[in-house]
Amino acid sequence: MLTNKTEEILRKSEETGWVLEPDAKTLFAEWGLPVPRFRWAVSAEEAVNFGNETGYPVVAKIVSPRIIHKSDVGGVVTDIQSEGELRRAYERLATLNGFAGVLIEESVEGMELIAGAKNDAQFGPVVLLGMGGTAVEIYNDVSLRLAPLSESDVRDMARCLRASKVLEGYRGKPPVNMGELSKLLVSFSNLVMELEPYFESIDINPLMCSSERCVIADARIILKQ
């Protein structure tokens, strides 16, 4: 059953047809999915206060109902190391189309994966796992399963990836924490089953996974028309 907060976010997003990233992360957190510490800042002072409280580095992203693909318009600033850098990033992002604030969040380390869901007209929600980041379209290394998932489903999905050895630890690099990845995707698949009447697609890219944890670093939810 959807929570009141989830229903409120879905109603709020009907006009734009998709859920702004701060609202998407609030929704995920409501369902126990791991997201970075973040704040939707509507002033430079609010952004700086969060940066000083959380500690640097931080990431800043444009929040705009007119910008779905933030990276395409220079709407993401990573590795912000100081208050001055954060102020400058905020001021530049504030000039972008449809500016509605800036999402400030802690920097998260790990391997870039992609997760998501498509609402198939015949089969219902289908969950995706793959190698993520900006080159996801180039590598096209993904695995699909019908929701809901079990932990064994997630492990099978990971083994089906061409880059599965990278997840296991390659050339001295630490492996991805498969327990945390499995737990996240099982919970995510349960959420998409609840959201089935409302969503068209959900993209989580990147999903940052390390040997310690997995965190939803970026997310977009497209609603049904």
C-alpha positions as CSV (number, residue, x, y, z in Angstrom):
1,M,0.0,0.0,0.0
2,L,1.3,3.5,-0.9
3,T,2.1,5.8,1.9
4,N,0.5,9.2,2.2
5,K,3.9,10.8,1.4
6,T,4.2,8.7,-1.8
7,E,0.7,9.6,-2.9
8,E,1.4,13.3,-2.2
9,I,4.6,13.2,-4.4
10,L,2.7,11.4,-7.2
11,R,-0.1,14.0,-7.2
12,K,2.4,16.8,-7.1
13,S,4.2,15.4,-10.2
14,E,1.1,14.9,-12.4
15,E,1.5,18.2,-14.1
16,T,5.1,17.7,-15.2
17,G,4.6,14.0,-16.0
18,W,7.7,13.0,-14.1
19,V,9.0,13.2,-10.6
20,L,11.8,15.7,-9.8
21,E,14.9,14.1,-8.4
22,P,14.6,15.5,-4.8
23,D,11.0,14.1,-4.7
24,A,12.1,10.8,-6.2
25,K,14.7,10.4,-3.5
26,T,12.3,11.4,-0.8
27,L,9.9,8.7,-2.2
28,F,12.7,6.1,-2.2
29,A,13.8,7.0,1.3
30,E,10.1,6.7,2.4
31,W,10.3,3.0,1.2
32,G,13.6,2.3,3.0
33,L,15.9,2.5,-0.1
34,P,19.3,4.1,0.5
35,V,19.9,7.6,-0.9
36,P,22.6,10.1,-0.1
37,R,22.1,12.8,2.5
38,F,20.6,15.7,0.4
39,R,18.8,19.0,0.5
40,W,16.6,20.8,-2.0
41,A,18.1,24.3,-1.7
42,V,16.3,27.3,-3.0
43,S,19.0,29.8,-2.0
44,A,22.8,29.9,-2.0
45,E,22.8,30.2,1.8
46,E,20.7,27.1,2.2
47,A,23.0,25.2,-0.1
48,V,26.1,26.4,1.8
49,N,24.6,25.6,5.2
50,F,24.0,22.0,4.0
51,G,27.6,21.7,2.6
52,N,29.1,23.0,5.9
53,E,26.9,20.6,7.9
54,T,27.6,17.6,5.8
55,G,31.2,18.3,4.9
56,Y,32.8,18.5,1.5
57,P,33.0,17.2,-1.2
58,V,29.4,17.6,-2.3
59,V,27.5,17.4,-5.5
60,A,25.1,20.1,-6.9
61,K,22.4,19.4,-9.5
62,I,19.8,21.6,-11.2
63,V,16.2,21.1,-10.1
64,S,13.9,22.1,-13.0
65,P,10.6,20.7,-14.3
66,R,11.9,21.6,-17.8
67,I,15.2,19.7,-17.6
68,I,15.0,15.9,-17.5
69,H,18.6,15.1,-18.7
70,K,20.6,17.3,-16.4
71,S,24.1,16.3,-17.7
72,D,23.1,17.4,-21.2
73,V,22.8,21.0,-20.1
74,G,25.7,21.1,-17.6
75,G,23.3,20.7,-14.8
76,V,25.5,18.5,-12.6
77,V,28.6,19.7,-10.7
78,T,30.6,17.1,-8.9
79,D,33.5,17.1,-6.4
80,I,32.7,20.5,-4.9
81,Q,35.4,21.0,-2.3
82,S,34.6,24.3,-0.6
83,E,31.9,26.9,0.3
84,G,33.2,29.2,-2.5
85,E,33.0,26.5,-5.1
86,L,29.4,25.6,-4.0
87,R,28.3,29.3,-4.2
88,R,29.7,29.5,-7.7
89,A,28.0,26.3,-8.7
90,Y,24.7,27.4,-7.3
91,E,24.9,30.8,-9.1
92,R,25.6,29.1,-12.5
93,L,22.8,26.5,-12.1
94,A,20.4,29.2,-11.2
95,T,20.7,30.6,-14.7
96,L,19.4,27.4,-16.3
97,N,15.9,27.0,-17.8
98,G,13.0,26.5,-15.4
99,F,15.3,26.8,-12.3
100,A,13.4,25.6,-9.2
101,G,16.4,25.1,-6.8
102,V,19.5,23.0,-6.5
103,L,19.8,19.5,-5.1
104,I,22.9,19.4,-2.8
105,E,24.0,16.0,-1.7
106,E,26.9,14.1,-0.2
107,S,29.4,12.6,-2.6
108,V,29.1,8.8,-2.9
109,E,32.0,6.5,-4.0
110,G,31.7,3.1,-5.7
111,M,31.2,1.3,-8.9
112,E,28.6,2.9,-11.2
113,L,25.7,0.5,-11.9
114,I,22.3,1.2,-13.4
115,A,19.0,-0.1,-12.1
116,G,15.5,0.6,-13.1
117,A,12.1,-0.6,-14.2
118,K,9.8,-0.5,-17.2
119,N,6.1,-1.0,-17.0
120,D,5.5,-3.5,-19.8
121,A,1.9,-3.5,-21.2
122,Q,1.8,-7.3,-21.3
123,F,4.0,-8.4,-18.4
124,G,3.8,-5.6,-15.9
125,P,6.9,-4.2,-14.1
126,V,10.3,-5.5,-15.4
127,V,13.4,-4.7,-13.4
128,L,16.8,-3.9,-15.0
129,L,20.3,-4.2,-13.6
130,G,23.4,-3.3,-15.6
131,M,26.7,-1.4,-15.8
132,G,25.9,2.3,-15.4
133,G,27.3,5.7,-15.8
134,T,27.4,8.0,-18.8
135,A,28.5,5.2,-21.1
136,V,25.6,2.9,-20.4
137,E,24.2,3.2,-23.9
138,I,27.6,2.3,-25.4
139,Y,28.2,-0.9,-23.4
140,N,24.5,-1.9,-23.2
141,D,25.3,-4.5,-20.6
142,V,22.1,-5.1,-18.8
143,S,20.0,-8.0,-17.4
144,L,16.2,-8.1,-17.0
145,R,13.7,-9.9,-14.7
146,L,10.0,-9.7,-14.0
147,A,9.2,-8.0,-10.6
148,P,9.0,-8.8,-7.8
149,L,12.5,-10.2,-7.3
150,S,14.1,-12.5,-4.8
151,E,17.7,-12.2,-3.7
152,S,18.6,-15.2,-5.9
153,D,17.1,-13.4,-8.9
154,V,19.4,-10.5,-8.2
155,R,22.4,-12.7,-8.0
156,D,21.4,-14.4,-11.3
157,M,21.0,-11.0,-12.9
158,A,24.5,-10.0,-11.8
159,R,26.0,-13.2,-13.1
160,C,24.4,-12.7,-16.5
161,L,26.2,-9.4,-17.1
162,R,29.2,-9.5,-19.4
163,A,31.1,-7.5,-16.8
164,S,30.1,-9.8,-13.9
165,K,33.7,-10.4,-13.0
166,V,34.1,-6.6,-12.3
167,L,31.4,-6.9,-9.7
168,E,33.2,-9.7,-8.1
169,G,36.4,-7.8,-7.8
170,Y,38.9,-7.4,-10.6
171,R,42.6,-6.9,-10.6
172,G,42.8,-6.0,-6.9
173,K,39.7,-3.8,-6.8
174,P,37.2,-4.6,-4.1
175,P,34.0,-6.5,-5.0
176,V,30.5,-5.0,-4.9
177,N,28.6,-5.9,-1.7
178,M,26.1,-8.3,-3.3
179,G,24.1,-8.6,0.0
180,E,23.4,-4.8,-0.1
181,L,22.8,-4.8,-3.8
182,S,20.3,-7.8,-3.5
183,K,18.5,-6.2,-0.6
184,L,18.2,-2.9,-2.4
185,L,16.8,-4.4,-5.7
186,V,14.4,-6.7,-3.8
187,S,13.0,-3.7,-2.0
188,F,13.0,-1.7,-5.2
189,S,11.1,-4.4,-7.0
190,N,8.4,-4.5,-4.3
191,L,8.1,-0.7,-4.6
192,V,7.6,-0.8,-8.4
193,M,4.8,-3.4,-7.9
194,E,3.0,-0.9,-5.7
195,L,3.7,1.9,-8.2
196,E,2.5,-0.2,-11.2
197,P,-0.7,1.9,-11.9
198,Y,1.3,5.1,-11.9
199,F,4.7,4.8,-13.6
200,E,6.0,4.3,-17.1
201,S,9.7,3.9,-16.3
202,I,12.1,4.4,-13.4
203,D,15.8,5.0,-14.0
204,I,18.5,4.8,-11.3
205,N,21.8,5.9,-12.9
206,P,24.2,5.7,-11.3
207,L,23.5,3.3,-8.5
208,M,26.8,3.6,-6.6
209,C,28.0,0.3,-5.1
210,S,31.1,-0.3,-3.1
211,S,32.2,-3.2,-0.9
212,E,30.3,-1.6,2.0
213,R,27.0,-0.2,0.6
214,C,24.9,0.6,-2.4
215,V,23.3,4.1,-2.8
216,I,20.9,5.6,-5.3
217,A,23.0,8.6,-6.6
218,D,20.6,9.7,-9.3
219,A,17.0,8.8,-10.1
220,R,14.1,9.7,-12.5
221,I,10.5,8.5,-12.4
222,I,8.4,8.9,-15.6
223,L,4.7,8.7,-14.9
224,K,2.0,7.2,-17.1
225,Q,0.2,9.8,-19.2
